[in-house]
């Protein structure tokens, strides 16, 4: 029998917070949205979001490179870009093992 996998979304997170903390679902959703918005703003400015016991979000620079269009096999230039990165903490790694 397959093990059921739980999917966590912003809504389910807010619902769980509301139930555990005795808040309204609206108030809990505002808190969850605030956390994600502040994290996104920090990353956009080039900062780091470090959540103790979970991991560290940062922005890495990806250099420009040459790629290949899989349909036509022609070489194309791919521009340099900034991409979000995540490094799991040792605590999270040990928990997932």
N, CA, C and O atoms as a GROMACS GRO file, in nm:
protein
  388
    1UNK      N    1   0.084  -0.118   0.000
    1UNK     CA    2   0.000   0.000   0.000
    1UNK      C    3   0.089   0.124   0.000
    1UNK      O    4   0.185   0.132   0.077
    2UNK      N    5   0.058   0.219  -0.085
    2UNK     CA    6   0.139   0.340  -0.097
    2UNK      C    7   0.114   0.434   0.021
    2UNK      O    8   0.002   0.445   0.072
    3UNK      N    9   0.220   0.498   0.063
    3UNK     CA   10   0.211   0.593   0.173
    3UNK      C   11   0.155   0.725   0.120
    3UNK      O   12   0.199   0.774   0.016
    4UNK      N   13   0.058   0.782   0.191
    4UNK     CA   14  -0.003   0.908   0.148
    4UNK      C   15   0.096   1.022   0.172
    4UNK      O   16   0.154   1.034   0.280
    5UNK      N   17   0.115   1.104   0.072
    5UNK     CA   18   0.208   1.216   0.081
    5UNK      C   19   0.128   1.344   0.102
    5UNK      O   20   0.034   1.373   0.027
    6UNK      N   21   0.165   1.419   0.205
    6UNK     CA   22   0.097   1.545   0.235
    6UNK      C   23   0.160   1.656   0.152
    6UNK      O   24   0.283   1.663   0.139
    7UNK      N   25   0.077   1.742   0.098
    7UNK     CA   26   0.124   1.858   0.025
    7UNK      C   27   0.092   1.982   0.109
    7UNK      O   28  -0.023   2.003   0.147
    8UNK      N   29   0.194   2.062   0.137
    8UNK     CA   30   0.174   2.182   0.217
    8UNK      C   31   0.165   2.302   0.122
    8UNK      O   32   0.254   2.326   0.041
    9UNK      N   33   0.056   2.375   0.134
    9UNK     CA   34   0.037   2.498   0.057
    9UNK      C   35   0.023   2.614   0.154
    9UNK      O   36   0.015   2.593   0.275
   10UNK      N   37   0.022   2.736   0.101
   10UNK     CA   38   0.002   2.851   0.188
   10UNK      C   39  -0.130   2.840   0.263
   10UNK      O   40  -0.138   2.876   0.381
   11UNK      N   41  -0.234   2.791   0.196
   11UNK     CA   42  -0.366   2.779   0.258
   11UNK      C   43  -0.364   2.675   0.370
   11UNK      O   44  -0.416   2.701   0.478
   12UNK      N   45  -0.306   2.558   0.345
   12UNK     CA   46  -0.304   2.456   0.450
   12UNK      C   47  -0.217   2.499   0.567
   12UNK      O   48  -0.246   2.467   0.682
   13UNK      N   49  -0.111   2.572   0.538
   13UNK     CA   50  -0.025   2.625   0.643
   13UNK      C   51  -0.103   2.723   0.730
   13UNK      O   52  -0.098   2.716   0.853
   14UNK      N   53  -0.176   2.814   0.667
   14UNK     CA   54  -0.257   2.912   0.739
   14UNK      C   55  -0.366   2.843   0.820
   14UNK      O   56  -0.392   2.881   0.934
   15UNK      N   57  -0.431   2.742   0.763
   15UNK     CA   58  -0.536   2.669   0.834
   15UNK      C   59  -0.480   2.601   0.959
   15UNK      O   60  -0.542   2.604   1.065
   16UNK      N   61  -0.362   2.540   0.946
   16UNK     CA   62  -0.299   2.473   1.061
   16UNK      C   63  -0.260   2.573   1.169
   16UNK      O   64  -0.279   2.546   1.288
   17UNK      N   65  -0.206   2.688   1.129
   17UNK     CA   66  -0.169   2.792   1.227
   17UNK      C   67  -0.294   2.842   1.298
   17UNK      O   68  -0.293   2.859   1.420
   18UNK      N   69  -0.401   2.867   1.223
   18UNK     CA   70  -0.525   2.915   1.282
   18UNK      C   71  -0.577   2.816   1.387
   18UNK      O   72  -0.618   2.857   1.495
   19UNK      N   73  -0.576   2.688   1.354
   19UNK     CA   74  -0.627   2.586   1.445
   19UNK      C   75  -0.540   2.573   1.571
   19UNK      O   76  -0.591   2.561   1.682
   20UNK      N   77  -0.408   2.576   1.553
   20UNK     CA   78  -0.317   2.556   1.666
   20UNK      C   79  -0.307   2.679   1.757
   20UNK      O   80  -0.288   2.665   1.878
   21UNK      N   81  -0.320   2.798   1.699
   21UNK     CA   82  -0.299   2.920   1.777
   21UNK      C   83  -0.429   2.992   1.814
   21UNK      O   84  -0.425   3.096   1.880
   22UNK      N   85  -0.542   2.939   1.772
   22UNK     CA   86  -0.669   3.001   1.806
   22UNK      C   87  -0.693   3.132   1.732
   22UNK      O   88  -0.758   3.222   1.785
   23UNK      N   89  -0.640   3.143   1.611
   23UNK     CA   90  -0.657   3.264   1.529
   23UNK      C   91  -0.766   3.239   1.426
   23UNK      O   92  -0.805   3.125   1.400
   24UNK      N   93  -0.813   3.348   1.367
   24UNK     CA   94  -0.904   3.332   1.254
   24UNK      C   95  -0.822   3.287   1.135
   24UNK      O   96  -0.701   3.312   1.129
   25UNK      N   97  -0.886   3.222   1.039
   25UNK     CA   98  -0.815   3.178   0.918
   25UNK      C   99  -0.762   3.298   0.842
   25UNK      O  100  -0.654   3.290   0.782
   26UNK      N  101  -0.835   3.409   0.844
   26UNK     CA  102  -0.792   3.530   0.773
   26UNK      C  103  -0.664   3.585   0.836
   26UNK      O  104  -0.570   3.621   0.765
   27UNK      N  105  -0.660   3.592   0.969
   27UNK     CA  106  -0.541   3.644   1.039
   27UNK      C  107  -0.420   3.553   1.014
   27UNK      O  108  -0.309   3.601   0.990
   28UNK      N  109  -0.443   3.423   1.019
   28UNK     CA  110  -0.333   3.329   0.995
   28UNK      C  111  -0.283   3.340   0.852
   28UNK      O  112  -0.163   3.333   0.827
   29UNK      N  113  -0.374   3.357   0.756
   29UNK     CA  114  -0.335   3.372   0.614
   29UNK      C  115  -0.252   3.499   0.596
   29UNK      O  116  -0.157   3.499   0.518
   30UNK      N  117  -0.288   3.606   0.666
   30UNK     CA  118  -0.212   3.732   0.657
   30UNK      C  119  -0.070   3.712   0.711
   30UNK      O  120   0.026   3.766   0.655
   31UNK      N  121  -0.056   3.636   0.818
   31UNK     CA  122   0.076   3.609   0.874
   31UNK      C  123   0.160   3.528   0.775
   31UNK      O  124   0.276   3.562   0.751
   32UNK      N  125   0.103   3.424   0.719
   32UNK     CA  126   0.175   3.340   0.623
   32UNK      C  127   0.216   3.423   0.502
   32UNK      O  128   0.330   3.415   0.457
   33UNK      N  129   0.124   3.503   0.449
   33UNK     CA  130   0.155   3.589   0.334
   33UNK      C  131   0.265   3.687   0.368
   33UNK      O  132   0.354   3.712   0.286
   34UNK      N  133   0.261   3.744   0.488
   34UNK     CA  134   0.364   3.839   0.530
   34UNK      C  135   0.502   3.773   0.529
   34UNK      O  136   0.599   3.831   0.480
   35UNK      N  137   0.511   3.652   0.584
   35UNK     CA  138   0.640   3.582   0.590
   35UNK      C  139   0.696   3.560   0.450
   35UNK      O  140   0.814   3.584   0.425
   36UNK      N  141   0.611   3.514   0.357
   36UNK     CA  142   0.658   3.486   0.222
   36UNK      C  143   0.690   3.615   0.146
   36UNK      O  144   0.787   3.620   0.070
   37UNK      N  145   0.611   3.720   0.165
   37UNK     CA  146   0.638   3.848   0.097
   37UNK      C  147   0.769   3.908   0.145
   37UNK      O  148   0.848   3.956   0.065
   38UNK      N  149   0.792   3.906   0.276
   38UNK     CA  150   0.916   3.961   0.330
   38UNK      C  151   1.037   3.879   0.283
   38UNK      O  152   1.142   3.935   0.253
   39UNK      N  153   1.022   3.749   0.277
   39UNK     CA  154   1.130   3.664   0.228
   39UNK      C  155   1.161   3.696   0.083
   39UNK      O  156   1.278   3.707   0.045
   40UNK      N  157   1.058   3.711   0.000
   40UNK     CA  158   1.077   3.743  -0.142
   40UNK      C  159   1.143   3.880  -0.158
   40UNK      O  160   1.232   3.896  -0.242
   41UNK      N  161   1.101   3.979  -0.080
   41UNK     CA  162   1.160   4.114  -0.087
   41UNK      C  163   1.308   4.108  -0.051
   41UNK      O  164   1.392   4.171  -0.117
   42UNK      N  165   1.340   4.033   0.053
   42UNK     CA  166   1.480   4.021   0.096
   42UNK      C  167   1.565   3.958  -0.014
   42UNK      O  168   1.675   4.005  -0.042
   43UNK      N  169   1.515   3.851  -0.075
   43UNK     CA  170   1.589   3.785  -0.182
   43UNK      C  171   1.603   3.876  -0.304
   43UNK      O  172   1.707   3.877  -0.370
   44UNK      N  173   1.498   3.953  -0.334
   44UNK     CA  174   1.503   4.044  -0.448
   44UNK      C  175   1.613   4.147  -0.430
   44UNK      O  176   1.676   4.188  -0.528
   45UNK      N  177   1.637   4.189  -0.306
   45UNK     CA  178   1.741   4.287  -0.276
   45UNK      C  179   1.880   4.223  -0.265
   45UNK      O  180   1.978   4.292  -0.239
   46UNK      N  181   1.887   4.091  -0.285
   46UNK     CA  182   2.016   4.022  -0.278
   46UNK      C  183   2.049   3.971  -0.140
   46UNK      O  184   2.161   3.925  -0.117
   47UNK      N  185   1.955   3.977  -0.047
   47UNK     CA  186   1.978   3.931   0.089
   47UNK      C  187   1.964   3.781   0.103
   47UNK      O  188   1.946   3.709   0.005
   48UNK      N  189   1.972   3.736   0.227
   48UNK     CA  190   1.964   3.594   0.260
   48UNK      C  191   1.852   3.575   0.362
   48UNK      O  192   1.837   3.654   0.455
   49UNK      N  193   1.774   3.470   0.343
   49UNK     CA  194   1.669   3.433   0.439
   49UNK      C  195   1.716   3.306   0.507
   49UNK      O  196   1.720   3.200   0.444
   50UNK      N  197   1.750   3.316   0.635
   50UNK     CA  198   1.804   3.203   0.710
   50UNK      C  199   1.703   3.162   0.817
   50UNK      O  200   1.679   3.236   0.912
   51UNK      N  201   1.645   3.044   0.800
   51UNK     CA  202   1.546   2.994   0.895
   51UNK      C  203   1.612   2.882   0.974
   51UNK      O  204   1.635   2.772   0.923
   52UNK      N  205   1.641   2.911   1.100
   52UNK     CA  206   1.712   2.819   1.186
   52UNK      C  207   1.641   2.684   1.193
   52UNK      O  208   1.520   2.678   1.218
   53UNK      N  209   1.714   2.576   1.170
   53UNK     CA  210   1.659   2.442   1.175
   53UNK      C  211   1.590   2.399   1.046
   53UNK      O  212   1.545   2.285   1.036
   54UNK      N  213   1.581   2.489   0.947
   54UNK     CA  214   1.516   2.455   0.820
   54UNK      C  215   1.614   2.469   0.705
   54UNK      O  216   1.642   2.372   0.635
   55UNK      N  217   1.666   2.590   0.686
   55UNK     CA  218   1.761   2.610   0.578
   55UNK      C  219   1.781   2.755   0.546
   55UNK      O  220   1.728   2.844   0.612
   56UNK      N  221   1.858   2.777   0.441
   56UNK     CA  222   1.896   2.913   0.401
   56UNK      C  223   1.862   2.934   0.254
   56UNK      O  224   1.902   2.856   0.167
   57UNK      N  225   1.786   3.040   0.228
   57UNK     CA  226   1.753   3.081   0.092
   57UNK      C  227   1.846   3.195   0.055
   57UNK      O  228   1.870   3.284   0.136
   58UNK      N  229   1.898   3.193  -0.067
   58UNK     CA  230   1.986   3.300  -0.114
   58UNK      C  231   1.968   3.316  -0.264
   58UNK      O  232   1.892   3.243  -0.327
   59UNK      N  233   2.039   3.415  -0.319
   59UNK     CA  234   2.035   3.438  -0.463
   59UNK      C  235   2.174   3.410  -0.518
   59UNK      O  236   2.273   3.463  -0.469
   60UNK      N  237   2.180   3.327  -0.620
   60UNK     CA  238   2.308   3.295  -0.684
   60UNK      C  239   2.308   3.352  -0.825
   60UNK      O  240   2.204   3.367  -0.889
   61UNK      N  241   2.428   3.384  -0.873
   61UNK     CA  242   2.442   3.435  -1.009
   61UNK      C  243   2.479   3.318  -1.100
   61UNK      O  244   2.573   3.243  -1.072
   62UNK      N  245   2.406   3.305  -1.209
   62UNK     CA  246   2.436   3.203  -1.308
   62UNK      C  247   2.502   3.274  -1.426
   62UNK      O  248   2.444   3.368  -1.482
   63UNK      N  249   2.619   3.231  -1.464
   63UNK     CA  250   2.694   3.296  -1.572
   63UNK      C  251   2.628   3.273  -1.708
   63UNK      O  252   2.553   3.177  -1.727
   64UNK      N  253   2.657   3.363  -1.801
   64UNK     CA  254   2.609   3.345  -1.938
   64UNK      C  255   2.677   3.222  -1.996
   64UNK      O  256   2.792   3.190  -1.963
   65UNK      N  257   2.606   3.152  -2.083
   65UNK     CA  258   2.662   3.031  -2.140
   65UNK      C  259   2.601   3.003  -2.276
   65UNK      O  260   2.504   3.067  -2.316
   66UNK      N  261   2.659   2.908  -2.346
   66UNK     CA  262   2.607   2.866  -2.474
   66UNK      C  263   2.529   2.738  -2.454
   66UNK      O  264   2.577   2.644  -2.391
   67UNK      N  265   2.408   2.734  -2.509
   67UNK     CA  266   2.325   2.615  -2.501
   67UNK      C  267   2.291   2.565  -2.640
   67UNK      O  268   2.336   2.622  -2.739
   68UNK      N  269   2.212   2.460  -2.646
   68UNK     CA  270   2.171   2.404  -2.774
   68UNK      C  271   2.019   2.394  -2.776
   68UNK      O  272   1.959   2.339  -2.684
   69UNK      N  273   1.957   2.446  -2.881
   69UNK     CA  274   1.814   2.432  -2.900
   69UNK      C  275   1.787   2.286  -2.933
   69UNK      O  276   1.835   2.236  -3.035
   70UNK      N  277   1.709   2.214  -2.849
   70UNK     CA  278   1.691   2.071  -2.873
   70UNK      C  279   1.615   2.039  -3.002
   70UNK      O  280   1.632   1.930  -3.058
   71UNK      N  281   1.533   2.130  -3.050
   71UNK     CA  282   1.460   2.104  -3.176
   71UNK      C  283   1.548   2.118  -3.298
   71UNK      O  284   1.552   2.030  -3.384
   72UNK      N  285   1.620   2.231  -3.303
   72UNK     CA  286   1.697   2.261  -3.425
   72UNK      C  287   1.844   2.224  -3.413
   72UNK      O  288   1.916   2.223  -3.513
   73UNK      N  289   1.889   2.193  -3.293
   73UNK     CA  290   2.030   2.160  -3.264
   73UNK      C  291   2.125   2.278  -3.289
   73UNK      O  292   2.246   2.259  -3.292
   74UNK      N  293   2.068   2.399  -3.306
   74UNK     CA  294   2.156   2.514  -3.325
   74UNK      C  295   2.200   2.568  -3.190
   74UNK      O  296   2.128   2.557  -3.091
   75UNK      N  297   2.319   2.628  -3.188
   75UNK     CA  298   2.372   2.685  -3.065
   75UNK      C  299   2.303   2.818  -3.037
   75UNK      O  300   2.280   2.898  -3.128
   76UNK      N  301   2.271   2.841  -2.909
   76UNK     CA  302   2.209   2.967  -2.870
   76UNK      C  303   2.284   3.022  -2.749
   76UNK      O  304   2.345   2.947  -2.672
   77UNK      N  305   2.279   3.153  -2.733
   77UNK     CA  306   2.342   3.217  -2.618
   77UNK      C  307   2.236   3.234  -2.509
   77UNK      O  308   2.127   3.285  -2.534
   78UNK      N  309   2.270   3.190  -2.389
   78UNK     CA  310   2.182   3.205  -2.275
   78UNK      C  311   2.241   3.313  -2.186
   78UNK      O  312   2.357   3.306  -2.146
   79UNK      N  313   2.159   3.414  -2.155
   79UNK     CA  314   2.206   3.528  -2.077
   79UNK      C  315   2.236   3.488  -1.932
   79UNK      O  316   2.184   3.389  -1.881
   80UNK      N  317   2.320   3.568  -1.868
   80UNK     CA  318   2.347   3.551  -1.725
   80UNK      C  319   2.217   3.580  -1.650
   80UNK      O  320   2.135   3.659  -1.696
   81UNK      N  321   2.200   3.517  -1.535
   81UNK     CA  322   2.076   3.536  -1.459
   81UNK      C  323   2.102   3.520  -1.311
   81UNK      O  324   2.200   3.459  -1.269
   82UNK      N  325   2.011   3.575  -1.233
   82UNK     CA  326   2.011   3.553  -1.089
   82UNK      C  327   1.902   3.450  -1.061
   82UNK      O  328   1.791   3.462  -1.112
   83UNK      N  329   1.935   3.349  -0.981
   83UNK     CA  330   1.839   3.243  -0.951
   83UNK      C  331   1.833   3.219  -0.800
   83UNK      O  332   1.934   3.230  -0.731
   84UNK      N  333   1.713   3.186  -0.749
   84UNK     CA  334   1.704   3.155  -0.606
   84UNK      C  335   1.768   3.019  -0.578
   84UNK      O  336   1.762   2.928  -0.660
   85UNK      N  337   1.828   3.007  -0.460
   85UNK     CA  338   1.892   2.883  -0.420
   85UNK      C  339   1.851   2.850  -0.277
   85UNK      O  340   1.820   2.939  -0.198
   86UNK      N  341   1.850   2.721  -0.244
   86UNK     CA  342   1.816   2.677  -0.109
   86UNK      C  343   1.918   2.576  -0.062
   86UNK      O  344   1.955   2.484  -0.135
   87UNK      N  345   1.965   2.594   0.062
   87UNK     CA  346   2.056   2.498   0.123
   87UNK      C  347   1.992   2.452   0.253
   87UNK      O  348   1.972   2.531   0.345
   88UNK      N  349   1.959   2.324   0.259
   88UNK     CA  350   1.893   2.268   0.376
   88UNK      C  351   1.988   2.266   0.496
   88UNK      O  352   2.108   2.244   0.481
   89UNK      N  353   1.933   2.289   0.615
   89UNK     CA  354   2.014   2.284   0.737
   89UNK      C  355   2.042   2.138   0.772
   89UNK      O  356   1.975   2.047   0.722
   90UNK      N  357   2.141   2.117   0.857
   90UNK     CA  358   2.174   1.982   0.901
   90UNK      C  359   2.054   1.920   0.973
   90UNK      O  360   2.027   1.801   0.957
   91UNK      N  361   1.983   1.999   1.051
   91UNK     CA  362   1.865   1.950   1.122
   91UNK      C  363   1.762   1.894   1.026
   91UNK      O  364   1.709   1.786   1.049
   92UNK      N  365   1.733   1.967   0.918
   92UNK     CA  366   1.635   1.921   0.820
   92UNK      C  367   1.685   1.798   0.746
   92UNK      O  368   1.609   1.705   0.722
   93UNK      N  369   1.812   1.797   0.710
   93UNK     CA  370   1.870   1.681   0.642
   93UNK      C  371   1.858   1.556   0.727
   93UNK      O  372   1.822   1.449   0.677
   94UNK      N  373   1.889   1.570   0.856
   94UNK     CA  374   1.881   1.454   0.946
   94UNK      C  375   1.736   1.408   0.965
   94UNK      O  376   1.711   1.288   0.977
   95UNK      N  377   1.643   1.501   0.967
   95UNK     CA  378   1.502   1.469   0.983
   95UNK      C  379   1.447   1.392   0.864
   95UNK      O  380   1.363   1.303   0.880
   96UNK      N  381   1.494   1.426   0.745
   96UNK     CA  382   1.443   1.365   0.622
   96UNK      C  383   1.501   1.226   0.598
   96UNK      O  384   1.439   1.143   0.531
   97UNK      N  385   1.619   1.199   0.652
   97UNK     CA  386   1.687   1.069   0.630
   97UNK      C  387   1.597   0.952   0.656
   97UNK      O  388   1.639   0.838   0.643
   0.00000   0.00000   0.00000
